[in-house]
Amino acid sequence: MAKIDEARGFQVIQCDGHGLRLLDQRLLPGEERWLDLADVNEAAAAIRDLVVRGAPAIGITAAYAAVLAARQRDGDTAGWRADLERLALARPTAVNLSWAVARMRACAESAGGPDADQLYQEACRIHEEDIAANRAMAVAGAEQIEPGSGVLTHCNTGSLATGGIGTALGVIAEAWRQQRLSRVFADETRPWLQGARLTAWELARLKIPFRVIVEGAAASLMAAGQVDWVVVGADRITARGDVANKIGTYMLAVLARHHGLRCMVVAPSSTVDANLDSGRAITIEERDPDEIWGAAGLVSVPEGFAAWNPVFDITPAELIDCIVTEQGAHFPPYDFSRPGTAL
């Protein structure tokens, strides 16, 4: 059973430099099964098939996968680079994946080639940096939340999605520890139900009281005065503050603005794509429509049925009240070249 550490969270990504172990998130909360991965192809498949998900966790997994590839290639630099190119294509939207791959490439270049031991040290640094960043974000984000507040979160942004205690869920856990929260709600998050399965699993293990809602209940919940903050993560943030996150985030931000509530995005600075200004330029991953029918319990697609299954949407910066990174809390107009501040 995965164990919780207040500072480091649930460590669901484990690597000794020779093999990679991942907690299979597809089976939670019903079963906690660990998968042992031996090579970069298995790691890429695990990222693509949602064994591991969440932008920071994907980046950490990719860093460790680069180590496995180096051991297998044993000095074949061209082959190792090809492995990393395939790895970077496993999930196109999360910038942390390409960021981690680029960092591992830079490490190999400085070492004169893909030295597995040096790459392992770099991957461990990436992991430890994320743990520290999670803690810093939790403190900075919790400071923005007034005592007695209610929060609504979407998808899963805790230890299962990161290397540490989480991004948005880390903020929620810290705010609860500081007795700032009186109500916690989690969107079920269709079609994979990351909120109902994964966020619920983490909140229960953290002993934080919560309630799961269907996405369609969010507006009524806000109108009833139960929510003060929508707190979510991000897979990519543009230089101006547009945010790519799990499909449904844009809807929540619009609803929050309509009801006079605030929206907080929590993500490490590695999620900020400084070279990208507008969210319209972000590639939105679309997955097999069969995932929608599968979530409805249908084994095969009925004749004449069709579906659209984007994984992410874009929330414009104008709808976001606060973006928290490990550098602090940022407020509009967003400028991530400067450290964040507190209210």
C-alpha positions, 0 to 999 in steps of 0.5 A: 500500500502506498504510504503518505509522507506530509512533506513528500506525499505518496511516492508513486514513481520509484526508480533505482536507476535500473528499473522503473516502478509505477502505481497503476492509476487505471485501477484505483481506487479498487486495487493498488497494483505496481507495474515494473517497467524495464525499458523506454518503450514500456515507459512511453506506453505507460504515459500514453495509456494513463498508467501515469498521468499529470504533467509533473509526473509524466515529466519525472517518468520520462526522465527516469525512462531516459536512464533506462534507454541509456542503459539499454543503448550502452553508448549508442547515442543516436539510438538513445536520441531516437528513443527520446524522440519517441518518448516526447510524442507519448502525450503532446500537450503537457509541456513537462514531458518535452521539458524533461526530455530536453533536460535529459538531452542537455545532461547527456551533451554535457557528459559527452554522451548518454551516461546512465549513471549521470542521467540517473542523478539528473532524473533524481534531481528533477524528482527532488526539485518537484517535491520541493516545488510542490511544498512551496506551491502548497504554502503560497497557494494556501495563503490566498485562501480565506478561513472558512472557504469552500473549494472545488477542484477538477481532475487529479492534481495530487501525489498521483500527478506529481513527484510530491504532495501535489499542485492544486491538491497540495494547496488544498491539503495545506489549506485544510491543515491550516484550518482555512477550509470548511468544504472540499468538492471534487468534480468526477471528471469524465470520461476517466473519472480522475476526480471520483477515483484518484482525487477521492482516493487521495483525499480519503487517505489524507483524511480530508472530508470531501464530496464528489460532484458530477460536472453538471452540478458545478453551477448549482453548487456555486449558486448555492454559495458552497464554493469560494475558489476553483483550484486546478492544475495545468498541463501548459501555461503560456507566457500571458497566462492562458492555461491548458488543463483537463477538459472542463476547466474552461467551463469551471472558470466561466462559471466561477466568473459568472458567480463572482468566485475566484479561480486559482491555477497551481503548477510548477514553473516548468509548466510555463511555456515562455515561448508561447503567448497564446493558448490557441497555439497549444496542440490539444490531444484528442483520444479515442472516442471509445473511452466515452462509450467505455465510461458509459459501460458500452462494450461496442459503439452502437451504430450511428453513434459518434463522439468528440473526445478532447482531453484538454481545453484552454482557459484564457488568462482573463478568467484566472485570478491567481497562478501559483508556481514554486516562485509564489503567487502571480496575479494579472497581468502575468509576468513569470519572469519575476518572482510571485508575491503574496496578497 
